[in-house]
């Protein structure tokens, strides 16, 4: 295998690593591009004291830490304040806020054993929680608990001591225990139930069937819509929002299934006056055995391209 092919085989994993650090797919891709540039320039000095993969991760981590010196953490609406209660009173889009972005699962490895662990560490709630950690703590936690590096390896990368790494890891784990969902919250329904739930959700949403949606949402469901700061918590308030914002009737919108952050997702298109369906939002669902417990609806059509989806769709597609 030549060097170019060896570098290329790690691209998806490196983008996922940088995404965990930065919370943005676009920033992660830029970081990986910078990683490869540095790797090409410095390969002559690579002493093979580690694998090429580990060497690339070291470079990528340093690139991310440097980027985080000049940027604010990525946010989700629920981290900014209390939920809204009036669907008629939504805050205007906040384009100045650095919002968390979704991660397309199509970028992940096709190795099932690797995908399971990778996806769990990429779930939206986990990545959102990571954003609350200081940059170096974030790096320590990811390198130790996601990539399973030894404390001594992390210490060497960060030019610190093993004791300092262990102390930083303890603080990071304690903070994540307060912010991140518990392991049980990742327990999705079995595949037949999961498949039926997603099919029913798509059908009900396309028709704006609020009665059907009520049966699919959990009592404590949450609805967020970055870059709109206002968010809603609880089934009744979420249904109130949907009743206000989605027009009833068939043929007004279509949902195309995809997958983001190891979670089911739908790209929603809305029919315009020209009869064409235009990209509207990318909705990432959190499923539990009780139903849909959260929807993160990213109102950013520019995200569609990363998921291999067109901006516009003809009615017959």
C-alpha positions in Angstrom: 0.0 0.0 0.0 1.4 3.4 -1.0 1.5 6.3 1.4 -1.4 8.1 -0.2 -3.7 5.0 0.1 -2.6 4.5 3.7 -3.5 8.1 4.6 -6.8 7.8 2.8 -8.0 4.7 4.7 -8.0 6.7 7.9 -9.8 9.8 6.6 -13.3 8.9 8.0 -11.9 8.0 11.4 -9.9 11.2 11.5 -12.9 13.3 10.5 -14.9 11.6 13.3 -12.1 12.3 15.8 -11.9 16.0 14.8 -15.7 16.3 14.9 -15.8 15.1 18.5 -13.2 17.7 19.3 -14.8 20.6 17.4 -18.5 19.8 17.1 -18.6 20.9 13.5 -18.4 18.7 10.4 -17.0 21.6 8.3 -14.4 22.5 10.9 -13.5 18.8 11.2 -12.9 18.4 7.5 -10.8 21.5 7.5 -8.8 20.1 10.4 -8.2 16.7 8.6 -7.1 18.6 5.5 -4.6 20.5 7.6 -3.5 17.2 9.2 -2.7 15.6 5.9 -0.8 18.7 4.8 1.3 18.6 7.9 1.8 14.8 7.5 3.0 15.1 4.0 5.4 17.9 4.8 6.7 16.0 7.9 6.8 12.4 6.7 10.5 12.5 6.1 10.9 13.1 9.9 8.5 10.3 10.8 10.6 7.9 12.8 8.0 5.1 12.9 8.1 4.9 16.7 4.3 4.5 16.3 1.9 3.4 13.6 1.0 5.9 10.8 -2.5 5.9 12.2 -1.4 6.9 15.7 0.9 9.5 14.2 -2.0 11.0 12.2 -4.2 11.1 15.3 -1.4 13.0 17.1 -1.2 15.6 14.4 -5.0 15.9 14.1 -5.4 16.4 17.9 -2.8 19.2 17.9 -4.6 20.8 14.9 -7.9 20.7 16.8 -6.4 22.1 20.0 -4.9 25.0 18.0 -8.3 25.6 16.3 -10.0 25.6 19.7 -7.8 28.5 20.9 -9.5 30.7 18.4 -13.2 29.5 18.5 -16.0 29.2 20.9 -17.7 25.9 21.8 -20.5 24.6 19.7 -23.9 25.0 21.2 -27.4 23.4 21.1 -30.4 25.5 22.0 -31.2 23.6 25.2 -27.8 24.7 26.6 -28.7 28.4 26.3 -31.6 28.6 28.6 -35.1 27.4 29.6 -37.5 25.9 27.0 -40.0 28.1 25.3 -43.8 27.9 26.0 -45.2 30.0 23.1 -44.8 28.6 19.6 -45.9 32.0 18.2 -43.0 33.7 19.9 -39.8 32.1 18.5 -36.5 33.9 18.8 -35.0 35.0 15.5 -32.2 32.8 14.0 -28.9 33.4 15.8 -26.3 33.2 13.0 -23.6 34.6 15.3 -23.9 31.5 17.6 -21.6 28.6 16.9 -24.0 25.7 16.6 -23.4 22.0 16.9 -23.6 20.3 13.5 -24.7 16.7 12.6 -22.3 14.1 11.5 -23.2 12.0 8.4 -22.9 8.3 9.1 -21.9 7.6 5.5 -18.4 8.9 6.5 -17.9 6.1 8.9 -16.1 2.8 8.4 -18.2 -0.1 7.1 -16.6 -2.5 9.6 -19.6 -3.4 11.9 -17.4 -3.9 15.0 -15.8 -0.5 14.6 -19.0 1.3 13.7 -20.8 0.3 16.9 -18.3 1.9 19.2 -17.7 4.9 16.9 -21.4 5.8 16.6 -22.1 5.7 20.3 -19.3 8.2 20.9 -20.7 10.4 18.1 -24.2 10.6 19.4 -25.5 14.2 19.5 -26.0 14.3 23.2 -22.4 13.0 23.8 -20.8 15.5 21.4 -22.9 18.3 22.9 -21.7 17.4 26.3 -18.1 17.2 25.2 -18.4 20.9 24.1 -18.6 21.9 27.8 -15.2 20.6 28.6 -12.0 22.7 28.3 -10.1 21.8 25.1 -7.3 19.8 26.7 -9.8 17.9 29.0 -11.8 17.1 25.9 -8.7 15.7 24.1 -7.8 13.6 27.1 -11.2 12.1 27.5 -11.5 11.3 23.8 -8.0 9.9 23.5 -8.3 7.8 26.7 -12.0 6.6 26.6 -12.8 6.6 22.9 -9.5 5.7 21.3 -8.2 3.8 24.3 -4.7 5.4 24.3 -2.5 4.8 27.3 -2.1 7.7 29.7 1.6 7.8 28.9 0.8 8.3 25.2 -1.6 11.1 25.9 1.0 12.7 28.2 3.6 12.6 25.5 1.2 14.2 23.0 0.2 17.0 25.3 3.7 17.5 26.7 2.6 16.9 30.3 2.9 14.2 32.9 0.9 10.9 33.3 -0.4 12.1 36.7 -1.7 15.3 35.0 -3.4 13.3 32.3 -5.1 11.0 34.9 -6.2 14.0 37.0 -7.6 15.7 33.9 -9.4 12.5 32.9 -11.1 12.2 36.3 -12.4 15.8 36.1 -13.6 15.2 32.5 -15.4 12.0 33.5 -17.1 13.7 36.4 -18.3 16.6 34.3 -19.6 14.2 31.6 -21.4 12.2 34.2 -23.4 15.3 35.0 -24.0 16.4 31.4 -24.1 13.3 29.1 -26.9 10.8 29.0 -26.6 7.6 30.9 -25.7 4.3 29.1 -29.3 3.1 29.3 -30.5 6.2 27.4 -28.8 4.7 24.3 -31.0 1.6 24.4 -33.1 1.8 21.2 -36.0 -0.5 20.5 -35.4 -3.7 18.7 -35.1 -3.5 14.9 -38.7 -4.4 14.0 -40.1 -1.9 16.5 -37.5 0.7 15.4 -38.4 0.2 11.8 -42.1 0.6 12.4 -41.6 3.7 14.6 -39.6 5.4 11.9 -42.0 4.5 9.2 -44.9 5.8 11.3 -43.1 9.0 12.2 -42.3 9.8 8.5 -45.9 9.1 7.4 -47.4 11.1 10.3 -45.1 14.1 9.8 -45.6 14.2 6.0 -49.3 14.4 6.7 -49.0 16.7 9.7 -51.0 14.1 11.6 -50.7 15.4 15.1 -52.8 12.6 16.6 -50.5 10.0 15.2 -47.4 12.0 16.3 -48.7 12.2 19.8 -48.6 8.5 20.0 -45.0 8.4 18.8 -43.5 11.1 21.0 -42.5 10.4 24.6 -44.0 12.4 27.4 -40.7 14.2 28.0 -39.7 14.6 24.4 -37.6 17.6 23.4 -37.6 19.6 20.1 -34.7 21.9 19.1 -34.2 23.9 15.9 -30.7 25.4 15.5 -30.0 28.2 14.5 -33.3 29.1 16.2 -32.5 29.5 19.9 -36.0 28.7 21.2 -36.6 25.0 22.0 -39.5 23.1 23.5 -39.7 20.4 26.1 -42.6 18.0 26.8 -45.0 16.3 24.4 -47.8 18.9 24.7 -45.6 21.9 24.0 -43.9 20.1 21.1 -47.2 19.3 19.6 -48.3 22.9 20.1 -45.2 24.0 18.1 -45.9 21.5 15.3 -49.6 22.5 15.1 -48.5 26.1 14.6 -45.6 25.5 12.2 -46.5 22.6 9.9 -49.5 23.0 7.5 -51.8 20.0 7.4 -52.4 17.9 4.3 -50.5 15.5 2.1 -48.1 16.6 -0.7 -46.7 19.6 1.2 -43.5 18.0 2.4 -41.5 14.8 2.0 -39.1 13.1 4.4 -36.1 11.2 3.1 -34.5 8.8 5.6 -30.8 9.1 6.3 -28.5 8.6 9.4 -26.5 11.0 11.5 -24.4 10.6 14.6 -25.4 6.9 14.8 -29.0 8.0 15.0 -31.9 7.8 12.6 -32.5 11.1 10.7 -34.8 12.5 8.1 -34.1 15.2 5.5 -37.3 17.3 5.1 -38.2 19.0 1.8 -41.1 21.4 1.5 -43.0 22.1 -1.7 -42.5 25.6 -3.0 -44.8 27.7 -5.1 -42.8 26.4 -8.1 -44.0 22.9 -7.3 -40.4 21.8 -6.5 -39.5 20.3 -3.1 -36.8 22.5 -1.5 -34.5 21.4 1.3 -35.8 22.6 4.7 -34.2 20.9 7.6 -32.3 17.8 8.7 -34.0 16.1 11.7 -32.0 13.8 13.9 -34.1 11.6 16.1 -33.3 10.1 19.5 -35.3 6.9 19.9 -36.1 5.0 23.1 -38.3 2.0 23.7 -41.0 4.4 24.7 -40.8 6.4 21.4 -39.2 9.5 20.0 -37.6 11.2 23.0 -35.8 14.1 21.1 -35.6 15.7 17.7 -32.8 18.0 16.7 -34.0 19.8 13.6 -31.1 21.5 11.9 -32.6 24.4 9.9 -29.6 24.6 7.6 -30.1 23.3 4.0 -26.4 23.6 3.3 -25.9 20.5 5.4 -27.7 18.3 2.9 -24.7 18.0 0.5 -22.6 16.3 3.2 -25.4 13.6 3.4 -25.3 13.1 -0.4 -28.7 14.7 -0.7 -29.8 17.3 -3.3 -31.0 20.8 -2.4 -34.1 20.4 -4.6 -36.3 17.4 -5.5 -38.8 17.1 -8.3 -42.3 15.8 -7.2 -41.8 12.6 -9.2 -38.5 11.6 -7.5 
